[in-house]
Amino acid sequence: MRLSVKQTLSLAALGMAVLAAPAPASAEAPEVFVQTGHTQGVQHMALSGDQKHLVTGEGLWLLKLWEVETGREIRTMKVEGGVGNVQFLEDSTFVVTTGEAAVFYNTYGEKTATLSLPKIGDPYRKYITRNRKYLYTEPGLSISLKIFDIRDGSEIKLPENTGDLSNSGICNLGFGYFGIFYGMGADAGLQNLRNTGYVIYDQDLKVRKRGMIKGQVSIGGNLKVDPGLKFVYKNRNFGDDPRLTKYGLDDGEAIASVKSRKHSGIILLPDGRVVINSPRMVEARVITDPSNFIQDLSVIEFLDGGLYKERTMTLEGLSDHRAFLLGRDGLLVAGLSGGAVRKYDYNTGREAGGFGTVPVLFNFSSYSDGKLLNIMPDFSSTEKWSRLTFNLWDLRSASLERFNVSNTNRDMYQKEHKGTGFKLWTLSDPDALWSKVPKQFFADNLKKRYMEFYEKAYPTPNVFLRSPQNGGLYFGEKGTHISAVNQATKAEVARLYAFADGEWIIITSEGYFNASPNGARNLNVRLGQKVYSIDNFYEKFYNPVLVASALMGGKFEAAADIRQGVLPPPEVRIAAPQDGRKYGDDTLTVTVTARDVGGGVDGIRLYHNGKAVGEDARGVQVVPKAGASSRKFAVTLVDGRNDFRAVGYSRDRTESNPHQVTVFLEAAKKEVSLYLFAAGVNSYKNPALNLNYAEPDARAVAGFFRSRRSDLFSHVYVTEIYNEQATKAAIIAKLAQLENTRPQDAVVIYLAGHGESVEDKWYFVPHELAYPEREEEVKSGGLSSDELAGLIRGIRAQKVLVLIDACKAGGALVAFRGFEDRKALAQLSRSAGVHVVAASTGSQFAAEVKDLGHGVFTYVLLQGLGGKAAGPGEAVTVRKLMGYVEENLPELTKKYKQEAQYPVVDSRGMDFPLIVPK
């Protein structure tokens, strides 16, 4: 395994923000904060014994506490006095030693105690025993560590530590043990030592074991013992034949020996495997990046008869030679240069997640006509280049339109400054450098200011760009984000975050947010001692309409305000089946329990491999005695792995953290079928609503799958209804038939026609709905996103793709009405646990182009299915198709001189192949 990370843009600070306001007694006021990750290389790492929590530290002052399983940040802590060392004493307590004190924290990141430390030894190499009685110092340049009474600083002397040359001194043997090893039988110098005596102490300094090793192990190298005190391992890391040798502590015999490496150390894993870790010499590192440390690891598993197994890997790009941890079950955590902290499985070498993502923020902003430019200049006088990098926000749609766009000009030269003799670097053609920046941001007198540009050492955007204010709002950079501030009241209206992986999130002061598909994972909410993703508040606070209105200076009446408090969600668990169980029968009952912790239990939802199972259990009755409710779900397992995830909701629809289990079905492979349902309405009861391409587009999609039978599916079943057949009742009936599918099957649903939004719901307009401009008629006669989600949840197939091509029936759009579509359709994806790709446009003209013979959306869709969404010989999967549509639909609409059309793309559930192009 080779790890290599480069981060060129990492401007971030703590960025913690408490959205505080008086809260009703029945609700808790939450703290909203962004998990930014580290902006510098990590020097400190500590892992709890149960592997649930990780502490990482950068520099001397900053620590972060993480959940290992989810990668979620719990809290960022600034440590006064500087961080000397971090260690877990118990699973629920870690301690930070500074120059003068030991500061104790619980796993909520709360400081629980502070203990003054005696002034002894190296102030940054102090450790505390788990019983909190003793302090010991890391050896550093000395051979032996020293132990002190934590109360008065007096050194504790162990009688076996004589100070002789044949004495190892006090060794930290790991797992809470100290040991002393000393030569025996020497009558003619150190070279003639025949045996080694030993004594092992626990952290209460009680003798746990004495004995003798047959051979010389007391001089040089590393010594470690196993938790059960059965073996001692010596790593001789110098000389011509460095070796790792395993000895039995009871009989003193050498059991096995393997080749080691010079300058190496050893780590003993709880399962008995030994890791030899050796840093590369300085000459082997990348000299231009002094933090790019490299570690070679060998994981040794000793077998019977002196045999052993070895797995080797290389960690590149470490921020420090100690910036890695190994735990049970293959867990490897590595701190990389630039601040990234990643999680790996050292059994396979595969990456398994990470901890935090660094925000990308540039140092100048400019506003123009609903767009916000965030830009940064850079230059190199040695390599003679100048660069501009920027992000472009679309405030009207509350989204990040362009990310990390960069342009470099390599034609710099020096010019004398007004006869002073001083030479400044400038460009021969500034236009080339600024060519990618949208012209709407340039000041009116840009050309007149070129002379000012020539007199600058590097391009300064505020010389040329418009101011970062929009009438009543001012946009300013705040370390991790752009802050939108009301100029009259000075109150913060919203925050805009862009992250290094291209994800983004915008959140208003009330808590309403809009985000990229994975952006919400970077924003967390602390409620009491528990941390939730902002995604837990999705149903209440995901609202692109209100976010866009806030960014454009509009006024709106918030239905909810996260600062006023939320009701705590229930604690949800999957009571049955047990995690990891294997089954031979595909029929299973899943039992989910929800315990009320004060906010009530308004619903329980179960997802099977990402797709919702059946209807929500709304208004669940709580058993008064136990304070818990339960619901049973009858499910059919698919071949192999089956992932179950359960969530619950409080009375105000705050979502709980999920509980997950995985089980396996070991049975014969089943046939997989594809079911496609297509509905297209060209001809409406009201002729004024008639369209040109809805019916042909639906027929084209149905025809594509009907004619492209492949090895992926044993059968392809196509159901179609068009025009006067496509009534609401008929569409519901056809979708209800899909309940008879099997879990391993795949379903594609395609709807083409008019669409409307009323309040927070989206409606497909069936043939018989004559007056879509009348909201009550739409509510009663349209097929709502809620109804569609309910029908989809009833489909037994777990692989579901919903494709919607809908245009507005009412001509001119009400302000932000298009974003209401986006909200409702994204919630459809989330609540049902399916993939949704939808183009909801403002008019027929925007949806249809005569030259293409199709609506633009369906044209791009068919191009992607035909093979353009995948590489040669590759299957077109759902996520590849979604990515292709998302990238190409805006470009194609621009090509035909229309306003760019951005589809709703929301991906939930498992990815699956649709077609293998011939």
N, C-alpha and C positions, 0 to 999 in steps of 0.2 A: 504494500500500500504506500502510495506517495501522496503527500498533501502539499499543495502549493497554492497560496492565496495572495493576491495582490489587490490592495484597495488604494486607489488614487484620490478618492473623494470621501472624506470622513470628517465632516465638521459637525460635532455634537457636544452637548454638555449634559448635565443631569436632566434638565427639562421636566422635572417633576412638577405637576400642577395639582393643587387641591381645589376642586370646585366646591367651595364651601358656602352654605347658606343655612339658615335655621330650618330644621327638619321637623315634621310632625312626629309626635311621640311614637306613632305606630310604624314609622319608617326610619331606616338608617340613612344618614347622609354619606354618600360614597365619595371615594377619592379616585379621580380619573388620572391615569398617568401613562406615559408612553414608555415602552421598553425599547431602549435605544441600542442596547449592546455596548460594548467597550469601544472607545475611540483610540486607545493605545494598546500596546501589547500587554498581555496578562502576565503578572509575575507570581501571583498567589492563587492556589487552587486547593479546595478541600471538599471531600465527598463524605456524606453521612454513611454510617455503617449499613443502613437499610437501602442505600442508594436512591433515596427519594429526593434529596436536596444537595445542591452544589453551591459553593461559594467561590467566586472569582474576584480577583483584585487587580487593579492597574495602578501604577504609580505608588505613592505613599499614603493616599488618602481615601481612595474610592473602592468600595466593595459592592458586589451585586449578589443577591440570593435568588436561586432559580429552582423551579420544579424540574427534576431530571426527566420524567416521563413526557411532559408536555412541552418543555423548553420555555415555559412561561416565567417571566420575571415576577418575583414576589415583592422585592423592595431593593432600592439603592440606598446605601449607607455611606455617609462621609465620616471618617474616623479621625477624631482629633488626636494629635500626637504621632500620627503616622503608623502605617501597618507594618509590624515586624514579622508576624507569622499568623496563620489562620489554621485552626484545627477543630474537628468535632470531638467533643468529650462524650456525648451520648447522641443518639439519633435525633433528639429534639433540642440539643444545645451545641452551639459552637462558640469558640472563644477567640478573640483577637488580641494578641499581645502587642503593645506599643513600647516605647522606650521606658515608660514609667508605670504602666498599668496593664491589667488584663480585663478586657471588656467582654461580658457574656451576653449572648443573644439567643432568642428562641428561633424556631423555624418560621415565624411570621416576620422576622427581621426586626423584632422589638428588643431593645436593650433591657436586660433583666437585672444586671448587677455589674459593678465595677470594683476591682480589687487592686490596690496599690502593690507594686512589685518592688522588691529590693533592687538596688542599683548594683548589679553584678554582671560581669562578662559583656559580651556583645549584645547591646540592647535590641538588635533585630534578629536574634537567633535564639529566642526563648520559647520553651514548650512547657506545658503544664500537664501533670499526671491527671488521669480521670478522676481520682479521688480528691483532687484540688489541694493536696497536701504539699506537693513538691514541685519545684521548678527545675528544669534541666536545660542546659545549653547545648546547641549543636556543636560538634567538635570544631568545625572550621579548620584552622591550620594545626590544631593540637590533635593528638591521637585519641585521647580519652575525653568523653563528655563528663560534665560535672553536674552534680545533683545538690540542690539547695532546699532548705526549709523555706516554704513560701511565706511564712509569717515574719521571720527576722533576717532571712538571707544567709544564715549560717550554712556552711558547706557540710553535706553528709558524707562521711568517710565510710567506705566499704572495706572490711579487713583484708579481702583478697587482692585489693588494688594496691600492690606493693610499689609500683613504679619501676620495677625491673625491666630490662630490655626485652625479656621473654614474656612480659605480661601485656595482654591486649589493652589494659585499661578498661573502663566501663563502656560497654557497647550497647547501642540501642538495637535490640534483636527483633523489634517489631511485635505487633499484637499485644503491646503493653508490657513487654518483658525487657529487663536489663540483664546483661551477663558480663562475666569476667573470665577470660581464658588465660591460662598460665602454663609455661613450659615445665615439664617434669623430666627427671633423669638426665639432666645436663651435667657432664663432668669434664667436658673439654670444649666449651664454647657453644654458641647458639647453633652452629651447624649440626651438632650432635644431639639436639633435642629429639627424644624418641616418642614421647607421649605428651598429651595436653590435658591438664585438669580444668574443670569448669565449675562454675556456680551460677545459677540463674535465679534472679529475683523478680517478683511481680511489682506492680506499681505501689503496693503498700510496703515495699522493701522487705517482704518476707521471702525467705529462701524457698523456692519451689522445686529445685532439682540440683543435685550434685553428681559428679561423675568424672569419667576419663574418656578422652578420645585417643584412639590408637593412631598416632601421627602428630605432626606439628601443624597446628592451625592457629596458634596464638599470635603469629607475627604477620602483619600486612594483610590487605584485602578486606572484604566485607563479610560479615557474619549475620545470618538470620535464622530464626527458628519457626516451626509451624505452630499453630494455635494450641495443638494438643501436646506439645513438647515431646514429640517422638523423634524428630530429626533436627539436625543443624546443617546449614548450607554455608560453605565457605567459597567465596569468589576471590581467587588469587588473580589480581588484575595488573600484574607487572611481570617483567622477566621475559624470557624467550618462550615459555610455555604457559601462558595464562590459562587457568582451568577453574571450572565450577565443580565442586565435589560435594556429594551428599553423604552424611554420616548418620548412623543410628545413635541416639543419645543414650540408650540403655546399654548396648554392648560396645559402643565406641568404634564399630567397624565402618570402614568406607564401603558404601553401597554402590555408588555409581559416580562416574566422572565424565564431564563433557568439556570440549574446548570453549574457552571464554575469549574475551578481548581485553586489550590493554585499556586502562583508564575507565573501565566499565563499573557499573554498580549493579545490584540485584534487587528485585522486588518480588516478594513472595505473595502469591495470590491465595485467597481463602480456600480454593479447591486443590491446593497443593502444587500447582504449576509455578515455575520460577521464570521470571522475566529478566534477561540480561539486557541492560540498557547502556549504550555507549555513545556519547556525543562525538560527532565528527570533529576533527581538528580544524582550527581556524582557517587553514589554507583551503579546505574543501568547501567553505561557505561562500555565499555570494557576497563579495566584499562591499559592494555598493549598498547592501542592506544589512547593517550590523546586527539587526534583530532576527535575522533569518537563521535560526539555529536548526540543526539537523540531529536527529536521534535515530540510531539503528537499534531495533528491538529484536530479540530472539525469545520466543515463548517456548520453554522447555517442559515437557511432560515426561517424568521418569516412569518407566515400565518395569516389569519384573525382569530379573536376570541381567541387570545392567543396561538394558535397552532403553531408548528414549525416543520421543517424537519432538520435532522442532519446527516451529513456524516463524519465519522472519518477515519483518516489515520495516519500512523506513518512514519516519515522520519528518517531512520537510516543511520549512517555513514557520517553525515554532518561534514564539516571541521570547522564550527563555529556555535554557536547557532543562529546566525543571517544569515547564508549562505543559505537563500531561499527567493524567491519572488513569489507572487501570482498576477495574472493579470486577465483580462477579459476572458470570454469564456473557462474557465478551465485551463488557462496557469499557470503552476508551474515550476519554475526553481530552481534547487538545486545544491549547490556546495558541492561535496563529498570529503572525505579525500583522499589524494593522488593526488588531482588536477582535477579530472573529474568534468565537469559541464554538467548536464543532464536536459532534458526538459520532462515534464509529463503533462498529462491531469488529473487535480484533480477531475474531475467529474467521471472518470472511473478508475483512478489509473494506467493507461497504460503509458508506456514510449513513448515519441513522438520525440526522437532525442537527439542530444547532440552538444557540442561545442568543436571541436578540439580533436585530438588524440595524445597522447604523443609518441614521437619516442623512440625506443628501441636501445640503442647504448652501446656496451661493450668496455672495455678500452684497449684491445690488438687486433692486427690484424696480419694475416699471409697469404702470397700468395704462391700458388703452382699450376702449370700446369692449368691455367685458372680458378682456384677456389680461393675464398677469405674467410678466416675464421675470424670472429669477435667474440672474446671470453672474458669471465670475470670470475675470481675466487672469491670464497667467502668461509668463514669458521666460525665455532662457537666453541670456546674452552669450553664453558659451556656444550653444547650438544654433543660435540665431533664428529662433522661432517665437511666434506669439500665438496664443490660443484663447478662444472664447468658448465657454461651456454654459449651457443654460437648460432650464426646465420651463415649459410653457403650460400655464394653468388656464383652463376655460371656466370662468366664474359662472357663466350662464348655465352651464351643465354641471357645475360643481365637480369637476374632474380634472385629472392631469392629462393634458392632450399630447404633449411631447416630453420625453424624458432623456436627460443627459445628452443633449445634442451638442456636438463639439465640432469646431472648425479651427484649423491650424494654418497659419501663414508662415512660410519659411523664407521670406524675403526681407529680413531686417538688416539695417545698416546704421552706422553711427553718423550723427550730424552735429556740427558745431552749434552751440546755443548762443545766438546773437553776439558773436564776436567775443565771448567770454573766455574762449579756450576750452570750455567744458564740452564734452561730446555726450550726447544722449542717443539711446537706441530708438529708432522709429521704423516705419514701414514705407515702402515705395508705393503700395497700393492698399490703403485701408479698406476700400470697397470689398476686396477679396476676403478679408478677414470677417467682415460684417455681413457677408452675403446670405448666411443662413438665418440671420435674425429677422423676423417679420418687420417689414418697413413701417407698419403702423406705430411702432414704438419710438421711432426716431423723432427728435425734436424738429420743428419746422425749419430752423436755420442750421441744419446739420452741415451743409456744404461750407457755410461760412466759418464753421468751427474746426475745419480740418487743420488750420494753422495751430490751434490749441492742441490738437492731437499730436502734431509733429513735435511739439514742445514737451510732450509727456514721455516719461521713461517707458511706459507701457500703456496700453489702451485703458482708459478710465470710463466705464459705461455712463456714469452720471453726467459726463460732459455732453453726451449725445442723446440720451434717452429721456423720455417723459418721466414725470414724477410718479412715485408709487401711491397715488391717492385717487380715489373714485368719489368725488363729491364729498359725501359724508363719511367715507371710510379711508383709513390710511393703512397700508400694508408694510410691515417692517419685519426684519429678520431677528429672531429671538433664540439663537444658539442651536436649537434643534428643529425649528419650524418657522413658518411665516405667520405672523399674528395680524389679524384684521381688527382694527380698533375704530370705534366710533369717535370721530374727531370732536363732536360736541360734548359727549358725556365722558370720554376717555375710557369707556368700558370695552373690554375685549368682546368681540362678536363671534369670532371663529378662529380656528387654527388649521393650517394646511401643512401636512407632513408628506414628504417624499422619501422613499427608502432606497438603499443601494441596490436592492433586487428589482427595482422598478415598480414595486407596489406603492400605494398611496392611501391616505385617509384625510378627510376633512371633517372636523367636529365643531359644532356650535357650542356656545357657552351653556345652552340648555341641555346639551347631550345628544342632539340630533346629528347623524353622521351620514356621509356617503363614502364609499371605499371601493378600491379595486377588488377583484375576486378574492385575494388573500390579504388585503390590507388590514382588515380588522384584527388580525392576529397580533398586530404590533401595538394595539391600544388595550389597556387593561383597566379593570375597575376593582378597587379594594373596598369590600363591604365587611366591616368588622375585621375579623382576622382572616377572612377568606378572599382570594383573588379570583376574579372572573375575567374572561375575555369580554371586550365590548360586544362581541358577537352574541353573548348571553342576553343582551338587551335589544336584540335585533328587531323583534316584533314591535317594540314600543318606539325605538329611536332611529331605526333605519328610515331615512326620509330625504331623498335627494331634492325633493321639491322645496322643503323648508331650508335646506342648506344653500341651495342656489339663490333663494330669495334673500337670505341673510347676506350672502356675499355681494349681492347687487344692491345692498342698502335698503331692501324692502322691509316692510313691517308685516309681522304675522303673529297670530295668537297661538302660542304653544299649548298643545293639549297636555303635555307633560314636561317636567323639568327635572333632570337627573339630580340637580343640586338640592332639590327639595326632599330628596330621599326616595328610596325604593324599598319594596317589601322583600325580605330575604327569601330566596327560592328554597324549595325543599331539598333535602339530601336524598339523592336517588341512588339505588343500587339494583343491580341485576342479581336477584337472590338465587335463581336457577336458570341455566345450568352453571356448573363450575367452570372457571377459566381453564382452557387446555384440554377439556374432555374430548374423547374420540367416540364416534358413534358409527354403527353399521346400518341403522335405520334412518331415513331422511325426515321422519316426523318428530317434531320436538315442541315442547311447551316452554316458553320463556316467561318467567315470573319477575316482574319489576315492582319494587317497593319504593315508596316516597314518604319520607318522614317530615312532618311539618315542623319548621323551626321558627315559626312566628308569622310567616307571610301567607300561610294557607297553601293548599295544593289545588290548583285550577286545571291541571292537565298532566298527562304522562304520554310521552311519545317514544316509540322504539324504532330504531333504524337497523335494517339487516343488510350488511354490505353497502351501507350508505343510503339505501332507499327506505322511506317510511313504510311501516307495516300497518295496514288498516287505518282506521280513523283514530284521531286523538281521543283519549278519555278525558273529556272536559267536565269540570265541576265534580271532581272525584271526592267522594265522601271519606272523611278521615275517621278511622276507628278511634273513639275517644280515649280508650284505655291506653293503647300503645302509641297513640299519636302518629300512626302510620297507616298508609293505604297501600293496596297492591292491585296489580292487574296482570292477568295471564294472556299471553299471545300465542296462538297456534301458528307455527311456522313450518315451512318445508325447507330442509337444508339443501344446499348445492354441493356439488362434488368438491372435495378438498376443504379449503379454509372458509369459515363463516364468521364474520365479524359482527357483533351486536353492540349497539350504542344506545343508551337510554338517557333521556332528559326529562325534567319535570318543570312545572311553571307555578309561580306564586299567583296570588289573586290579581296582581297588576301585570301579569304575563312576563315577569322577569324569569329568565331561563336559568336552570341550574347548571353547574358543571356536569359533564357527562360521566357516566360509568360504563366501562367497556369490558366485554369478555370475548374470547375467541374459542370456537370449538371446531372440530374437524369431522367431516364425513368420509369414511373409508368404504366406498361402494363402487360398483361398476359405473363407468362413464355413461352419461345419458345423452340422448340426442338433443340438439339445440335448434330451435326454430326462430324465425324472424316474423314478426307480425307488424304490418304497416297499415295505419288508418290515415286516409287522406280525405279532406273536405275542402272544396273550393267553391266560392260563390261569385260568379260574374253577374248573374241576373237576379236582382232583388225584386221583391213585391213592389217596392217603390222604385220606378225606373230611374229616378234621379240619382240613385245610389249605385247604378251599374258600373262594373269594372271591366277591364280588357283582359287582364292576364291571370286573375286568381284561379279560374278553372283550368286554363292551359298549364299553369305552373304546377297545380296539384296533380294533374294527369301526368306531367313530365316526371315528377318525383316518384309517383306510383309506378310508372312505366320503367323507370330506371331500376328500381329494386326487383320488379317482376322479371325483367330481362337479364338481370345480372346474378343469376343463381350461382352459388360458389360452394367451395368446400367448408366454408365457415358455418353454414346452416343446412340442416337436413331438409327443411321445408321453408318456403317463403309464402306467407299468406297475406294477400292484399285486399283491403276493403276500401271502397271509394263511394262517396256521395257528393253530388254536385247540384248547384243552383236550387231549384224548388224542392229537391230531396233533402237539402241541408238545413232542416229545421232544428230548433233547439232539442226537441224531443228525440229526433232521429240521431243527432250527434251523441246525446247522452246514452241512447240505447246501444249504439255501436261501441262506444267506449266501455260501457258496462260489460259487453261481451268479452273484453280483454281480461276480465277477472279470471277467466278460465285458463289463462296461460300458466306456464310452470316457472319456478324461480330461475332456472338456468336459461330461459328464453330471453329474447331481446324484442323491444317494442319501439317503433318509430311512429310518432303522431305528427301529422302535418296539417296546419290550418291556414287557409288563405282567404282573405276577405277584408271586411271593415272591422275595426276595433275601436272601442271607446273606453275612457276612464271616467268613473264616477266615484268621488271621494277617494278612498284608498284601494279601490278594486278596479281591475281591468276586465272588460267584457268583449267576447267575440260576438259579432253581430250576425245572427242567422238570417236565412232568406226572408222570413216573415216579419222581421222587425222593420217597421216602415218609417219611424220617426226617431232616429238615434239622437237628435238634438234635445229630446225630452228625457230628462234624467230618470223619471219614474218608469217610463217605458223601457229604458235600457236595463234598469234594475230588475224588472219583472220578466222581460223577454229576452235579454241577453244571457249568454253563457259566461258566468263570472269566473275569475281566476280562482276563487275559493271553491266553486263547484268543480272546476277542472282539477284542482289539487286533490279534492276528495275522491273523485273518480280514479285518478292516477294512483292514489294510495291504495285503492282496492285492487289494482292490478298486481297479480302475484309475481310476474316477471320482475327481476331486480334491475335489469338493464333497460332504462327508458330514456329516449331522446325526444324532446318536444321541439318542433320547428314551427314558428309562427311568422307569417308574412301578412301584416295588417296595416292598413292606412286609415286615416281619420275619415269619418263619414261627414263631419261637419264643416269642412273647408278650413277657414282660418282657425288657428289654435288659440285657446285661452292661454295666458301666460303660464309657463311651466307645465302645461297639461302633458306634454311629451314625457316629462320626468316622472309624472304619476304612473304612466305606463311602465317605465323602467322599474319603479319600486314594486308595483304589483306583480310584474313578471319575475323579478328576482325573488320575491317572497314565495311565489309559486314553486320555483326551483328548490328553495330551502325547505319549505314545509313538506314537500313530497319526497325530497331526496333524489331528484332527477336532474338531468342536463336540459337546459333551456337555451335555445338560440332564437332570438326574435328580432324582427325588424318592424318597429312601430313608427310609421312616418306620418307626416302632417298632411299629405295630399296624395292623390293618385299620381300626379305628375312626378312626385319625388320617388314613387315606388316603381314606376314602369318606364322603360326606355324601348322605343320601337325598334331601334337598330339591333338590340340584343334578342328580341323575340320572346323575352321573359321579363318579369319584374327583376330589378337589379339583385335583390336578395337571393331569389331562386337561381338566377344565372350563376352567381358566385358559388352558391351551394352545390349546384350540379358540376361546376368546374372542379371544386374540391373533391367531391365524390368520385369524379372521373380519374383521379390520381394526382392532381396538383397539390393536394393537402398532405401528401406523403412522398417519401423518396422512392426511387426505382425499386420495384419488387416488394415494397413495404405495404402493409395493410393500412387502409384509411381508418383510423380509430376516431371515436367521438371527440376526444380532446384535440387531436390533430385537425379535424374538420372545424371545430370551434375556433381554433387559433387561426386557421386559414381565412375563415369568414371575417373574424374580427380585424384581421390585418388588411384584407383586400376590399371589403365592402366600402370603406371610406374613400379609398383611392379610386375605385371605379366610379362612384358617384361624382367625385371631383372631375374625373376625366370627361364626363358628359355635362360639365358646367352646372352641376347642381350643388346645393349645399351638402357637405359631407354627411353621410348617414352612418351613425355608429350603432351597431346592433347591441341588444341586451344579450350578454353572454354570462351565464351562471352555471357552474359545473359542480354538481353534487353526486355522490355515489361513485361507483367503480367505472373506470374507462373500459371500453370494449370495442372490438373491431366491427366495422360495418361492411367493408368490401375489400377485396384484394384485386386491384386493377389488373387487367390482362396486359 
